[in-house]
Amino acid sequence: MLPQHILCPTDFSPSAKRAVRYAARLAEASRAHLELLHVVGTEPCGARPDGADMARERLETLADEIGAWGVRVTATVAGPS
């Protein structure tokens, strides 16, 4: 049975970039929906105040690139509420 939804968290590290490529190829081959996720930290952990905006831009760019392959993809940035 092929996956219908693939969740791929990323921290934009080199290892995470490889995982995103793998997840995108799997989503393309299985016609699954791919959701990219990045979780931003809080100030005491060293997070930047504009970190969520920067992450959102990076994820949207990545989602656009993957979407050009015909993959259904969404980008989600989550953080403390």
MDTraj code that builds the backbone (N, CA, C; nanometers):
import mdtraj as md
import numpy as np

residues = "MET LEU PRO GLN HIS ILE LEU CYS PRO THR ASP PHE SER PRO SER ALA LYS ARG ALA VAL ARG TYR ALA ALA ARG LEU ALA GLU ALA SER ARG ALA HIS LEU GLU LEU LEU HIS VAL VAL GLY THR GLU PRO CYS GLY ALA ARG PRO ASP GLY ALA ASP MET ALA ARG GLU ARG LEU GLU THR LEU ALA ASP GLU ILE GLY ALA TRP GLY VAL ARG VAL THR ALA THR VAL ALA GLY PRO SER".split()
xyz = np.array([
    [0.0835, -0.1176, 0.0000],
    [0.0000, 0.0000, 0.0000],
    [0.0887, 0.1248, 0.0000],
    [0.0574, 0.2175, -0.0859],
    [0.1366, 0.3394, -0.0978],
    [0.0870, 0.4457, -0.0001],
    [0.1781, 0.5298, 0.0474],
    [0.1356, 0.6358, 0.1394],
    [0.0492, 0.7392, 0.0665],
    [-0.0421, 0.7993, 0.1395],
    [-0.1254, 0.9055, 0.0837],
    [-0.0825, 1.0424, 0.1340],
    [-0.0168, 1.0444, 0.2486],
    [0.0274, 1.1702, 0.3094],
    [0.1638, 1.1452, 0.3729],
    [0.2587, 1.2298, 0.3405],
    [0.3940, 1.2177, 0.3951],
    [0.4263, 1.3463, 0.4699],
    [0.4637, 1.3330, 0.5962],
    [0.5051, 1.4468, 0.6775],
    [0.6574, 1.4444, 0.6859],
    [0.7192, 1.5551, 0.6463],
    [0.8654, 1.5616, 0.6473],
    [0.9111, 1.6850, 0.7251],
    [0.9539, 1.6653, 0.8489],
    [1.0067, 1.7788, 0.9253],
    [1.1456, 1.8159, 0.8734],
    [1.1792, 1.9433, 0.8853],
    [1.3108, 1.9879, 0.8417],
    [1.3629, 2.0975, 0.9339],
    [1.4940, 2.0974, 0.9525],
    [1.5611, 2.2063, 1.0231],
    [1.6594, 2.2755, 0.9283],
    [1.6497, 2.2427, 0.7995],
    [1.7302, 2.2999, 0.6913],
    [1.8768, 2.2581, 0.6964],
    [1.9088, 2.1588, 0.7761],
    [2.0457, 2.1070, 0.7810],
    [2.0708, 2.0223, 0.6553],
    [2.1972, 1.9909, 0.6257],
    [2.2254, 1.9056, 0.5097],
    [2.1534, 1.7703, 0.5168],
    [2.1479, 1.7110, 0.6345],
    [2.0773, 1.5824, 0.6486],
    [1.9286, 1.5991, 0.6218],
    [1.8712, 1.7058, 0.6720],
    [1.7286, 1.7308, 0.6502],
    [1.7001, 1.7573, 0.5028],
    [1.7917, 1.8236, 0.4343],
    [1.7723, 1.8479, 0.2901],
    [1.7673, 1.7160, 0.2140],
    [1.8512, 1.6215, 0.2521],
    [1.8476, 1.4892, 0.1874],
    [1.7153, 1.4196, 0.2164],
    [1.6681, 1.4323, 0.3396],
    [1.5401, 1.3706, 0.3767],
    [1.4243, 1.4329, 0.2994],
    [1.4284, 1.5632, 0.2802],
    [1.3230, 1.6314, 0.2034],
    [1.3249, 1.5824, 0.0592],
    [1.4432, 1.5696, 0.0002],
    [1.4516, 1.5188, -0.1380],
    [1.3949, 1.3782, -0.1475],
    [1.4292, 1.2949, -0.0504],
    [1.3785, 1.1574, -0.0494],
    [1.2262, 1.1570, -0.0362],
    [1.1745, 1.2366, 0.0568],
    [1.0289, 1.2432, 0.0780],
    [0.9590, 1.2959, -0.0470],
    [1.0200, 1.3923, -0.1135],
    [0.9599, 1.4478, -0.2358],
    [0.9558, 1.3428, -0.3465],
    [1.0612, 1.2667, -0.3595],
    [1.0624, 1.1601, -0.4616],
    [0.9595, 1.0524, -0.4294],
    [0.9483, 1.0172, -0.3018],
    [0.8490, 0.9189, -0.2601],
    [0.7077, 0.9712, -0.2870],
    [0.6839, 1.0975, -0.2550],
    [0.5526, 1.1576, -0.2803],
    [0.5220, 1.1601, -0.4295],
    [0.6218, 1.1914, -0.5092],
    [0.6023, 1.1936, -0.6549],
    [0.5671, 1.0539, -0.7060],
    [0.6416, 0.9543, -0.6608],
    [0.6207, 0.8172, -0.7088],
    [0.4880, 0.7588, -0.6622],
    [0.4440, 0.7979, -0.5421],
    [0.3222, 0.7395, -0.4859],
    [0.2007, 0.8313, -0.5013],
    [0.2228, 0.9472, -0.5593],
    [0.1158, 1.0466, -0.5778],
    [0.0567, 1.0902, -0.4434],
    [0.1420, 1.0946, -0.3425],
    [0.1003, 1.1326, -0.2075],
    [0.1115, 1.2837, -0.1889],
    [0.0419, 1.3339, -0.0909],
    [0.0540, 1.4736, -0.0500],
    [0.1748, 1.4833, 0.0432],
    [0.2601, 1.5808, 0.0212],
    [0.3789, 1.6019, 0.1041],
    [0.3596, 1.7271, 0.1879],
    [0.3791, 1.7134, 0.3176],
    [0.3742, 1.8293, 0.4063],
    [0.5123, 1.8508, 0.4660],
    [0.5687, 1.9673, 0.4391],
    [0.6966, 2.0065, 0.4965],
    [0.6686, 2.0811, 0.6263],
    [0.7437, 2.0504, 0.7303],
    [0.7208, 2.1102, 0.8617],
    [0.8516, 2.1605, 0.9201],
    [0.8471, 2.2822, 0.9714],
    [0.9599, 2.3366, 1.0465],
    [0.9038, 2.3929, 1.1762],
    [0.9674, 2.3601, 1.2873],
    [0.9237, 2.4089, 1.4183],
    [1.0260, 2.5099, 1.4676],
    [0.9785, 2.6299, 1.4981],
    [1.0684, 2.7339, 1.5495],
    [1.0696, 2.7290, 1.7009],
    [1.1823, 2.7671, 1.7579],
    [1.1984, 2.7650, 1.9028],
    [1.1529, 2.8946, 1.9670],
    [1.1831, 2.9064, 2.0939],
    [1.1500, 3.0274, 2.1691],
    [1.2767, 3.1075, 2.1932],
    [1.2609, 3.2309, 2.2305],
    [1.3749, 3.3207, 2.2532],
    [1.4822, 3.2631, 2.3456],
    [1.4459, 3.2059, 2.4625],
    [1.5505, 3.1556, 2.5523],
    [1.6364, 3.0455, 2.4894],
    [1.5838, 2.9796, 2.3885],
    [1.6598, 2.8729, 2.3230],
    [1.7474, 2.9279, 2.2107],
    [1.7507, 3.0582, 2.1956],
    [1.8364, 3.1175, 2.0940],
    [1.7672, 3.1413, 1.9617],
    [1.6363, 3.1308, 1.9568],
    [1.5642, 3.1541, 1.8323],
    [1.5647, 3.3026, 1.7998],
    [1.5657, 3.3327, 1.6713],
    [1.5596, 3.4722, 1.6291],
    [1.4148, 3.5190, 1.6290],
    [1.3902, 3.6452, 1.6597],
    [1.2533, 3.6958, 1.6581],
    [1.1873, 3.6826, 1.5210],
    [1.2652, 3.6940, 1.4142],
    [1.2108, 3.6826, 1.2781],
    [1.2274, 3.5414, 1.2228],
    [1.2583, 3.4458, 1.3092],
    [1.2844, 3.3084, 1.2652],
    [1.1675, 3.2441, 1.1941],
    [1.0471, 3.2672, 1.2423],
    [0.9297, 3.2063, 1.1795],
    [0.9105, 3.2608, 1.0383],
    [0.9313, 3.3900, 1.0195],
    [0.9166, 3.4489, 0.8859],
    [1.0227, 3.3951, 0.7902],
    [1.1450, 3.3860, 0.8388],
    [1.2534, 3.3332, 0.7550],
    [1.2269, 3.1870, 0.7185],
    [1.1835, 3.1084, 0.8165],
    [1.1548, 2.9673, 0.7911],
    [1.0405, 2.9531, 0.6921],
    [0.9371, 3.0359, 0.7076],
    [0.8231, 3.0300, 0.6168],
    [0.8676, 3.0583, 0.4730],
    [0.9520, 3.1582, 0.4537],
    [1.0037, 3.1902, 0.3200],
    [1.0821, 3.0726, 0.2618],
    [1.1693, 3.0149, 0.3428],
    [1.2505, 2.9014, 0.2953],
    [1.1631, 2.7822, 0.2606],
    [1.0640, 2.7532, 0.3459],
    [0.9750, 2.6393, 0.3195],
    [0.8899, 2.6638, 0.1957],
    [0.8404, 2.7853, 0.1788],
    [0.7582, 2.8150, 0.0615],
    [0.8391, 2.8026, -0.0666],
    [0.9637, 2.8462, -0.0636],
    [1.0509, 2.8302, -0.1803],
    [1.0723, 2.6825, -0.2109],
    [1.0984, 2.6056, -0.1075],
    [1.1173, 2.4615, -0.1229],
    [0.9897, 2.3957, -0.1754],
    [0.8755, 2.4353, -0.1209],
    [0.7477, 2.3796, -0.1658],
    [0.7217, 2.4138, -0.3123],
    [0.7552, 2.5346, -0.3541],
    [0.7379, 2.5733, -0.4946],
    [0.8243, 2.4872, -0.5862],
    [0.9482, 2.4620, -0.5453],
    [1.0382, 2.3777, -0.6257],
    [0.9821, 2.2367, -0.6386],
    [0.9363, 2.1802, -0.5284],
    [0.8823, 2.0444, -0.5297],
    [0.7497, 2.0406, -0.6051],
    [0.6686, 2.1433, -0.5868],
    [0.5407, 2.1514, -0.6574],
    [0.5572, 2.1538, -0.8082],
    [0.6689, 2.2066, -0.8557],
    [0.6952, 2.2095, -0.9999],
    [0.7096, 2.0687, -1.0578],
    [0.7354, 1.9704, -0.9725],
    [0.7446, 1.8303, -1.0171],
    [0.6064, 1.7679, -1.0287],
    [0.5028, 1.8430, -0.9874],
    [0.3682, 1.7882, -0.9893],
    [0.3275, 1.7261, -0.8573],
    [0.4063, 1.7479, -0.7520],
    [0.3764, 1.6931, -0.6201],
    [0.2860, 1.7918, -0.5451],
    [0.1822, 1.7402, -0.4826],
    [0.0982, 1.8241, -0.3952],
    [0.1761, 1.8440, -0.2663],
    [0.2039, 1.9686, -0.2348],
    [0.2901, 1.9965, -0.1198],
    [0.2402, 2.1200, -0.0450],
    [0.2476, 2.1128, 0.0877],
    [0.2190, 2.2285, 0.1713],
    [0.3379, 2.2501, 0.2649],
    [0.3510, 2.3741, 0.3106],
    [0.4594, 2.4105, 0.4007],
    [0.3990, 2.4661, 0.5285],
    [0.4407, 2.4113, 0.6424],
    [0.3863, 2.4539, 0.7714],
    [0.5006, 2.4925, 0.8643],
    [0.4883, 2.6100, 0.9246],
    [0.5824, 2.6526, 1.0282],
    [0.5049, 2.6573, 1.1585],
    [0.5544, 2.5864, 1.2580],
    [0.4869, 2.5810, 1.3879],
    [0.5814, 2.6312, 1.4949],
    [0.5248, 2.6788, 1.6023],
    [0.6053, 2.7282, 1.7124],
    [0.5256, 2.7328, 1.8394],
    [0.5844, 2.7887, 1.9415],
    [0.5132, 2.7970, 2.0683],
    [0.3914, 2.8879, 2.0561],
    [0.2855, 2.8492, 2.1239],
    [0.1647, 2.9325, 2.1168],
    [0.1515, 3.0229, 2.2347],
])
top = md.Topology()
chain = top.add_chain()
for i, resn in enumerate(residues, 1):
    res = top.add_residue(resn, chain, resSeq=i)
    for name in ("N", "CA", "C"):
        top.add_atom(name, md.element.get_by_symbol(name[0]), res)
traj = md.Trajectory(xyz[None], top)
